[in-house]
Amino acid sequence: MSSMNYIQKGLLFKKPTQQNNQQDFVENLLEKLKHSLSIALFHFYPLSGHVVTQKSQDPPSYVIFVDCSNNNTGAKFIYATLDMTVSDILTPIDVPLVVKSLFDLDKAINHDGHTMPLLSIQVTELVDGVFV
């Protein structure tokens, strides 16, 4: 089995400029993302499962499948905060090391799906923005 890294994509948004709308913005965003995730997982339910490998003796073989039963960990939704600004992330010439912390499954590879979720969404609130 070849090893491949999990796909990691992120979007960086600025918060609204009005101070009183910033907290409402984040709360509304989180609720909408959770609702959208529940709809998406209804249609793409294997993303809420985990990888299982079964060994068979007769004939000698391995079966690899995604287990979507109710007793697995499922997809992960994380909310975090970071005391940095959007410009702290975008301004440096090289990608800041802190960017790795914006992805929950950084360095995970495909066979880690046996013990880790197949899908993890992390929403990180910055001082003046949000990274999803």
C-alpha positions in Angstrom: 0.0 0.0 0.0 1.5 3.4 -1.0 1.4 6.1 1.7 -0.1 9.5 0.8 -0.7 12.5 2.9 -4.2 13.6 3.8 -5.5 16.4 1.5 -5.3 19.7 3.4 -7.0 22.8 2.1 -7.7 26.1 4.0 -9.5 29.3 3.5 -8.6 32.6 5.2 -11.3 35.2 5.8 -11.2 38.7 7.4 -13.7 39.4 10.1 -16.3 42.2 9.6 -14.8 45.6 10.5 -17.5 46.5 13.0 -16.4 45.4 16.5 -19.9 44.4 17.7 -20.5 42.1 14.7 -17.2 40.1 15.0 -18.5 37.7 17.7 -21.8 37.2 16.0 -19.9 36.6 12.7 -17.9 33.7 14.2 -20.9 32.2 16.0 -23.0 32.3 12.9 -20.2 30.9 10.8 -19.7 28.0 13.2 -23.4 27.1 13.2 -23.7 27.3 9.4 -20.5 25.1 9.0 -21.8 22.5 11.4 -25.2 22.4 9.7 -23.5 22.2 6.2 -21.3 19.4 7.5 -24.2 17.4 8.7 -25.9 17.7 5.3 -22.7 16.8 3.5 -22.0 13.7 5.7 -25.5 12.5 5.0 -24.6 12.3 1.3 -20.9 11.4 1.8 -21.3 9.2 4.8 -18.0 7.2 4.3 -16.1 10.4 5.4 -17.6 9.8 8.9 -16.2 6.3 9.0 -12.8 4.8 9.5 -10.5 2.4 7.6 -10.7 -1.3 8.6 -8.4 -4.0 7.4 -9.5 -7.6 7.8 -7.1 -10.5 7.2 -8.6 -13.7 5.8 -6.9 -17.1 6.0 -8.7 -19.0 3.3 -7.8 -17.8 0.8 -5.0 -15.7 2.2 -6.0 -12.1 1.6 -6.6 -8.7 3.1 -9.8 -6.8 2.7 -9.7 -3.0 3.3 -12.9 -1.1 3.7 -14.5 2.0 5.3 -16.5 1.1 8.4 -19.5 3.4 8.8 -21.0 1.7 11.9 -22.1 3.8 14.8 -19.3 2.8 17.1 -16.5 4.6 15.3 -15.0 8.1 16.0 -16.6 9.8 12.9 -15.7 13.2 11.4 -14.1 15.8 13.6 -15.1 19.4 14.0 -12.7 21.6 16.0 -13.0 25.3 17.0 -9.7 26.9 18.1 -8.4 30.4 18.7 -5.0 31.9 17.8 -3.6 35.2 19.0 -2.4 36.2 15.5 -3.6 38.5 12.8 -4.2 37.7 9.1 -1.2 39.8 8.2 1.0 37.8 10.6 0.2 34.8 8.4 0.3 36.4 5.0 3.1 38.9 5.3 6.2 36.7 5.8 8.0 35.5 2.6 8.2 31.9 3.9 5.2 30.2 5.3 5.1 30.6 9.1 5.5 27.4 11.1 2.2 28.2 12.9 0.3 27.4 9.7 0.8 23.7 10.4 -1.3 24.1 13.6 -4.2 25.3 11.5 -4.6 21.7 10.2 -5.7 19.1 12.7 -4.3 16.1 10.7 -1.0 17.6 9.7 1.5 14.8 8.8 -1.3 12.2 8.7 -1.1 9.6 5.9 -3.7 7.5 4.4 -3.3 4.4 6.6 -3.7 6.6 9.7 -7.4 6.3 8.8 -7.4 3.1 10.9 -7.0 5.2 14.1 -7.7 8.8 13.0 -10.9 10.3 11.5 -11.0 10.4 7.7 -12.3 14.0 7.8 -11.4 16.7 10.3 -12.5 20.3 9.9 -10.7 22.9 12.1 -12.0 26.5 12.4 -9.4 28.8 13.9 -10.4 32.3 15.0 -7.7 34.8 14.6 -7.7 38.4 16.1 -9.0 39.8 12.9 -10.0 36.8 10.8 -11.0 33.2 10.6 -9.1 30.2 9.0 -11.2 27.2 7.9 
